[in-house]
Amino acid sequence: MPAPSPRRSPDFSARSLAIGPTGIRKMFDLATAETLQFGLGEPDFQPPAVAVEAFHKAMVDGYNKYTTQAGYPPLREAIAASWAAYRPGLDSSHVCITMSGTNALLDCAMILVDPGDNVLVPDPGFPLYGPHATIFGGTERAYACDFAHEFVPQIETLEALVDARTRAIVVNFPSNPTGATLTVAQRDELIAFARRHDLWIISDEVYDRIIYDRPHVSFLTPDYDKVLMVNSFSKTLAMTGWRIGYVLSPHAEAMQLIMKLQYYVTACSNDAMQRAVLVALEHASDYPTQMVAAFRARRDVMVRRLNAMPGVSCHKPEGAFYVFPKVDVGGLGCEDIAMAILADGVLCSPGTAFGFAGHGHLRLAYTTSMANIERGLDVIEATLARLTESVATVI
Ligand SMILES: Cc1ncc(COP(=O)(O)O)c(C=O)c1O
């Protein structure tokens, strides 16, 4: 009889133990009902009324059962059509509906990562990408997206990290947490890098419709097939609680694998909800544009006021609904600064919740009213002034 394998203590998988809790939730859990929120990445709007009504109607009409693994075909067809300008020739076979962008990202890691593989992930970046690689026995290799380069990765940084076991690069533009976007030339350089090393591109484009000053630049192009584009309706239709997203890829084999495996993850998505989202795509297609008008005004106030605070510098983001200012208060760490601001009644996330390169930064989501933004910024200004003074006194 083979010897029993050594027991781990406690009795859980090394992979699950290796993954830490998310730093975003840590701050959230410390907030009270009175705390002003710049913490959560979700629109402060409700989904389009037509979608809510259609969801209710679909349930009344009896769409309360399991449905196909890959999702409701007319919805998949509509999604494929919505990307035709980026990549002609797509149809429903290139789309798998998932129960969120999070689920879609997990699917991508699931079909690409074997034990020993590594995945290039942005730093600062949305904190799921690395743990998803870990779940499948891989590792993350964080590539820095520096303030000095407007949070756009440099090709030499990527070249220094890639090796024969690198399977994929995750890219996220517009970015959470920085709001950064890419030019077409920058996107093409990243595609050329992926081509040189035969990498998959997992492109998280959940903020594609939350974009301000120039059109969205997608990694979905006629030029590169090894792209898995992840999307979601959480942000663009203000339905973070519904949990619906999708993977879209021109790569037929990748899509077949994802559709097969989706059964083992959630079996299928919610039937009534998919019908409601289709109604929203057909009848409320300008909904993101309406939200963007409000977000743009808030962004402008955030950036102007933050840049007027001593020790703070903030790029003007071109997409998403976050600012990621650099905050230099007498050498204090961003976690201490975020805790001091929280004690004064405003929640924002320390940059380190998004990776090592987030040191010295805070993330503020402008997903609250203009009045709250003004009040919250008053508090932050006073907290930073007090911290600066107390540090100066100690020195
Ligand atoms: C960059 C990015 N990708 C994916 C997601 C996941 O979105 P959801 O799971 O709600 O679809 C988020 C949510 O904050 C995000 O910011």
The ligand as an SDF file (V2000), in Angstrom:
LIG
                    3D

 16 16  0  0  0  0  0  0  0  0999 V2000
  -11.6660   45.5940  -13.5410 C   0  0  0  0  0  0  0  0  0  0  0  0
  -12.7860   44.7610  -13.0460 C   0  0  0  0  0  0  0  0  0  0  0  0
  -13.0080   43.5710  -13.6060 N   0  0  0  0  0  0  0  0  0  0  0  0
  -14.0110   42.7700  -13.2150 C   0  0  0  0  0  0  0  0  0  0  0  0
  -14.8420   43.1600  -12.2020 C   0  0  0  0  0  0  0  0  0  0  0  0
  -15.9140   42.2010  -11.7780 C   0  0  0  0  0  0  0  0  0  0  0  0
  -17.1730   42.6490  -12.0570 O   0  0  0  0  0  0  0  0  0  0  0  0
  -18.4440   41.7290  -11.8390 P   0  0  0  0  0  0  0  0  0  0  0  0
  -17.9970   40.4660  -11.2200 O   0  0  0  0  0  0  0  0  0  0  0  0
  -19.3630   42.5020  -10.9550 O   0  0  0  0  0  0  0  0  0  0  0  0
  -19.0170   41.5220  -13.1890 O   0  0  0  0  0  0  0  0  0  0  0  0
  -14.6570   44.3910  -11.5630 C   0  0  0  0  0  0  0  0  0  0  0  0
  -15.4980   44.8060  -10.4350 C   0  0  0  0  0  0  0  0  0  0  0  0
  -15.1830   45.7040   -9.6770 O   0  0  0  0  0  0  0  0  0  0  0  0
  -13.6050   45.2230  -12.0110 C   0  0  0  0  0  0  0  0  0  0  0  0
  -13.3760   46.4200  -11.4710 O   0  0  0  0  0  0  0  0  0  0  0  0
  1  2  1  0
  2  3  1  0
  2 15  2  0
  3  4  2  0
  4  5  1  0
  5  6  1  0
  5 12  2  0
  6  7  1  0
  7  8  1  0
  8  9  2  0
  8 10  1  0
  8 11  1  0
 12 13  1  0
 12 15  1  0
 13 14  2  0
 15 16  1  0
M  END
$$$$
